[in-house]
Amino acid sequence: MKKYIGELKTHPEALFVLGYMLFPLLALVVAALGFFMVLGGHKIFGLILLLVPAQIFIFSAVWAINNRKRLLEEK
């Protein structure tokens, strides 16, 4: 598994899919779920969803975009 994840770092196409499609979509879904949890009365769990997993997906997207840019500049 680590081998395949390590190989993902060398393919700009995979990083494009992760950085511009998958991670932002997951961040949006988790943020919407957290927002609806807050509106529904589950404030603590909703805030946890807004602050932890959504931010992880956002930073992962930024990481993938930066690695993709670095790979394209090297080629």
N, C-alpha and C positions, 0 to 999 in steps of 0.2 A: 504494500500500500504506500509506504514512504517513497518507494522508487517511482511510482506513477505520479505522486504529488510533486516530487522533485522534477520530473519531466515536464509537468505543466508550466513550471516557471520558465521554460525555454521555448514555449510556443506562443507567439503573439496572438494567434487566433483564439486559443483557449483563454488567454488573459482578457481578450476583447469580450468574449461571451461572459466571463465572470464579472469583469469590471463594469461593463455597460449594460448588461441585461440581468444576470442572475442575482447578484448581490443587491443592486438597487430595488429590484422587484421584491426580494425577501424583506428588505428593510421597510419598504412601503407597506407590505402586508402585516408585518409585526407591529409597525407604528399604528396602523389603522385598528388592529386588534387591541392594542393597548389603549388607544383613544376611546374605543367603544367600551372597554372594561371600566375606564374611569367614568364615562357617562352612565354606565349601568350600575354604579355604586361600589364596584370593587376597586377602590382607589389605589391601594397598596400594590396589588398585583398588576394593575394597569400601568402604574408608574414604573414598576420594575421592568415591564415589557418595553416601555418607551425608552428607558435609560440604558438597559444592558444589551439585549439582543439587537435592537435597532442600531445602536451605536457600533456594535461589533460588525454588523453587515456594512454599515457606511464606511468604517475604516478599512474593511476588507476590500471594498470596491476601490477606494483611493489607492490602496496598496497595489491592486491588480493593474490599475490604470498607469501608475508610476512605473511598475516593472515592465509593462508593455511598451511605454515610451522609451525606456532605457534600452530594451531589446531592439526596437526599431532604429534607434540612433546608432547602435553598434553595427548594424548591417549595412 
